[in-house]
């Protein structure tokens, strides 16, 4: 199958013209039509999981009106016009016991003591805070500030009404969503299965990261970094180990990984060279085949993106920084779509505004990802972003960076003291 490239010209490595980052990502997500199936989990095991369906409230929350302040349950009309210079006086006829249904009714001219969370007694329509009252004795209170009906009270269904969508499908469950569902009495919910993420490391020069590499060898960084990125997105990671740059080793390993996972990445083998078999391996998997090979991006230019049926396969650069950048821009969005996360439910990437501390050059027509560290203690009182320079294989540049800036394709760099958005590493 002919790769889907935007131009017919070839670059210095013999590849067809590079595709823009946004165009490549859009093509991938457009062609990717697959979402993992669902399962039912106990609520206390659902943190970080993705809701499979809209979860509707089975009841009103709260089920009964409650006080939101410590004070006195009153009829608001009794307090009309009350002030420190002209207070009103109410008879205190009892107290609302926490956790029990009040057995007394509030009548005109009377009130009941009530604590935060107490059920509003019959007859009362508001609560006067203790701060706006002066006890005269055990049975009489002076109100020095009037309240309107509904003041300091949460009514039945004010939090959420029965039948209302409490948590929509495609949401990642945070502690606050779990708290809401617990408040509604739900013990278990339907969530998407964790996507299975397979990773294959290629290269005769790669050895396990826990060993001492002999001359000419390097430790395997990409498996630990890429697997960690996938786990942060909720994936179940399967490591297929380090395989040699040979048809006999690489092709069967990739085929096995694709057959057992929802998304597969291999690191190394994505650029065009005599021993790089990534493109050949993806082609042998079958249709639809390779979608993209090479994007106008630095670092990360030689990324390979393919599909076998509905399983996306990514060939990432061997250099660790390049591989992690490509994960953020391409693999992560694909993984989120497979996981069932609705695009509109995704939070905005966290960023802060800063002043760029030095000029950053860039070539027009290419998107540059520039790692930066932040200085919060500049003399001008503004946050400054200092580029963290280094080669694409230098993993320490990521470790030293607080985030990154994006230099778009239509720019030829960014000038010192320009205001930039720094997207923060989490």
N, C-alpha and C positions, 0 to 999 in steps of 0.2 A: 504493500500500500504506500502511496506517495505521502510523505509527511505534509501536514497542513501548515505551510509557511506563507507569510504574507508577501514575500518577494521571490523572484526567480534568480536574482543575483546570488553569488556565492561569496562567503567570507574567505579569509586566508587559510582556513583549515578545510575548505572544500564544502562547507555547509551552505545551505540556502540562507537567505537574509534573515536576520534576527527578528523575532517577534517582540512587540512591546509588552511590558509586564502586564498591564491591565488587560490587553487583548488575550494574552496567553491564559491568564486566570479565568477570564470570562468564557473562553472556549472550553476550558476544562470543566468548569462548573455547569455549563450548558449541556455538555455531553454526559455528565455524570448523573445518571438517573437511578439512584439506589439509596435506600435507607435500611438500616438494620432493623430486625424484628423486635418485638417487645417482650417484657417479662414483668412479673409482679413481685414487688419487694416490700418487706416491712418498712414502715416509715423511718425507723431509726437506722436503716442501712442505705437510705436513698440520697445522702448528701452528695452533691456533684453530679448526680445522674440526670438524664434528660427525660422530661415528661413525654409520654407516648400519646396522650390524648388530653383534651381540655378537662380539667378537674373542676367540677361544679360543687358549690356549697350545698351539702345535704340539709342544712338548717340555717336559721338566722344566727348571726354572731354579733353581739351577744344575744342569748335567747331571751333575756329579760333586761329592762333598763337598769343601769348601775350608776353609782356615783363615781365621779373621777377625782373627787377631792374629799378630804376630811372636813366635816362641817355639820350642817343641819339640813335635813330634808324638809322643804317648805312648799307652800303654795306661793308662787311668784307674786301674785297680786297682793298678798299680805305685806310685801316688802316694798311696794311701789313708793318711790320718793324718799326712802330711808337714807339718812346721812348722819354724819357725826354730830351735826348741830340739831338734827331732828330725827332721832332714831325711832324705830318701831320696836314693840315688845311682843314676844311670842312665848306661849307656855310650852315648856319641854315636857312631853308626856311619856318619854321612854327612849329606847335606843335600838337601832337595827343591829342584830347580832350577825357577825360575819359567817357566811356559809349557811345561813338559815333564811327561810322566807319570812318576811316581817309579818307579825301577827297583829299589828296595830295599823290604823288608818289615820292619815293626817287630815285634820279638819281645819277650817278657817280659824286663824288665831293660834294654831298649835304647830309644833314641829317635833321631829325626832332626831337625836344624834345619829350620825352615820359616818362610817369610815370609807376610805377609798376602796372601791370594788364592792361595796355593799349594795344589795338589791334595793332599788327605790321603792318605798312603801306605797301602797294604794293611797290615792288622793294627792300625793306630792308630785310636783312637776319640775322641780329644780332643787339645787343645793346651794346654800350660803356657806362660803368658806369660813373656817374658824377665825381666820385673820380679819374677817369683817363682822365679827360678833364680840360682845362683851358679856360674859355670864354675870347675871345678877345674883342668883342663888341656884340651887339644884333644880329648880322647876321653872325658872324664868331666864330668858336670854334677850339681850339688847342687840338689834341688828342695825349696823351703822352704814351699810351700803346695800342698796336694793339690787335684785337680780331679775332677769327676764326669764320667761318660761323656757325650759330646756338648758339653762345655764348649769355648767359643771356636771352634766349628765350625758352618758352615752346611751342612746335609745336602742330598742330591739332592732337588730339588723343594720344599725348604723355602721358597724365595721364591714360587714358583708351580708347581703341578703340571700336567702335560700334560692337556689337555682342560678345564682350569678357565678360566672367563671372566676374561680379563686386563683388558679394557676393555669395558664394556657399551655397547649402542647408546644413542645420544642424549647422549653425553658430549662436551663440548668438550675437544679434545686440548691438554693443557698439556705443557711440556717433560718432566715426570716420566712422563706416559703414553707419550710418544714414546720416552723412554729405556727403559721396560719393553718396548715392542714391538721396539726395536732389539736388546735383550738376548735376545729370542726369535727373532731372525733374520728378522723380517718386513721386506720391502723396500717393499711397497706395501699400501695398505688401502682399504677402501670407506668413503667419507664422503659426507655430503649435499652436494648442489650449493649454492653460495651463493645465498640468496634474492635475488631482484631487487627492489630498492626504488626506486619511482618517486616523484619529488617535483615538484609544480607550485606555483609561487608566483603568487598572484593579487593584483591591486590596481593601480589606475591611478596610485597614489602611490609605487609601488615602482620603484627603479632599481638597477642592478648595484652591488654593494658597492665595487667598485674605481673608481667615478666620483664626481664632486662633484655632489651633488643640488641642483637649483635650488629656490627657495622653494616649499614645499608638497609636496616629495618627500622620501622617506626611503630610506636604503640597505637592500638586501635582506640582513637578518641571518638569517632563518629557514632559508634554504636551506643555508647553511654549517653552522649549528648542528645542524639535524635530520639532515643528511647525515652529519655527524661522529658523531652518536649511533648512526645506523644502521650505519656502518662499524665502530664499536666492538663491535657485536653480530654482525659477520661478514657483513654484507650487501654486495651489489654495487649501488652507487648510480647511478641515471640521472636526470639533471636535465633537466626539460622546460621550463625557463626561466620567465620572467615573462610572464604573459598578462593581458590587460585584463579588467575586470569587465563583460564582455559575453557574451551567449549565443554569438555568432559566434566569439569567441576562446577562451573558457573551456571550453565543452562539448566541442569537438573535441580540445583538448589533454588533458582528463581522460580522454576515451574512449580516446585513443591510449595514454596511460600505463597505463590499466587492462588493455588488451589485450596489453601487452608486459611486465608485471611481476607479481610474486607479491603485492605489497602496495603501495598508493599512498597518499600523503598530499598534501593541498593546504593551504597556510597562508593565512589570510584567507578571507573568504567563508563562515564557519561560523556567524556570528551572524545574527539575524533583522533585516534592514534592507532598504531599498528596492533597494540595489544588490548585495546578497549573494545569490549564485546557487548556493551550495553544495548546499543541500537539493534544489533543482530539478535540479541536475546529477546528483546521486546517484540521484534518482528516475528520471531518463531512462535510466540504465544498465540497468535491469531488475531482476528478482527476485534475491534476496529484498528488496533495497532498504535503507531506513534502519532500523537497529536502535535507535539511541539518538540523541537530539538534546537535549543539555543534561544535565549532571550536577551534583550538589550538591557542588561543589568550588570552592575558591579558592586560587590562580588556576586557570583552565581551565574555567569553567562552560559556555561555549557549544560544547564539542566535539561534533562530529557523527561518528557511526560507522555505516557501511553495509557491505553485502556485495553484490558482483556475482558470481553463482555462488559460487566459493570465494575470490574475491579481496577482501580487506578494503580499504575506502576510508575514510580519516580526513580530516575537515575540522577542522584545528587553528586555534585563535585566532591572530590576527595578531601579538599582543604576544609578544615572544620568550620571556619567562619562562613565560608561560602555555603556549605551544607546547611548551617543553621539559618542563614538568611533565606535560602530557598524553602526551608521548612516553613518559616513564618509566612512567606508570601504565597506559597502554593499548596504545600502538603497540609498545613493547618486548616485552611478553608475547606479543602476536600474532606478532611477528617470530620470537620464540624457538620458538613452536609450529610455525610454518611451516618453520623450520630443522630441525625434528626433535629439538629438545632435550626430553628427558623432564622433566616437572615435578619428579619426585623427584631428578633429577640436578642441578637448579639449586642453586648455592651460596646460602646465606643472605646477604641483603644485609648488607654490612659496616656495623656500627654501633658506637658507643661510648656509654657512659653519661656523662652530664654533668648539672650543676646549671643550671637556667635562670636567667639573670641578671636577668630582669625579667618582669613580668606580660605574658601574651599573651592578649588577648580573642578570642573566637570566637563565632559564632552557632550555636546548637544546630540539629542537622539538616544541618550542612554540614561536610565535611572540609576542613580548612585545612592547606596545606603552607607551613611557615614556614622560610625560609632562615636559617641561623645561622652565625656564625663562632666558633671555639673559642679559648679562652684557657687555655693549659696552665700559666700562671705565677701563678695566684691565690695570695693569702696563705695560704689554708686548705689549699693543696696539692691541691685538687680542680679538675678540668676544668670550666670554666664555658662555657655556650653563650649567646652574645649574638645576639638577633634582628637580621638585616640587613633594615632596613625600606626600602621603596621601592615604586613603582608596578609593575604587572605588565609594563609595557613597558620597564622599566629593566634592561637586560642586565647592567649593572655589579653589580647585587645578587647575581647568580649568580657572577660572577667573584670577588667578595669573600667568598663563602660557602664554608665547608668542608663543609657538608652541610645537612640539613634535618630538622625534626621534623614529626610528623604529629599534628594535633589532631583526634581522631575526632569523628564526627557527634553522639555522645551527650554531648559536653562543651561547656561554655560558656566555654572558655578554660583556660589553665594558669597556675598561680600561680608567682611568683618563688620560687626555691630548690627547686622541684619537681625530682625526678630525671626526666630525659627520655632517650629513645633518639635519638641523632643519627645518621641514615643518611648515610654519607659519600659525597661525590661522588668518582668515580674519575677 
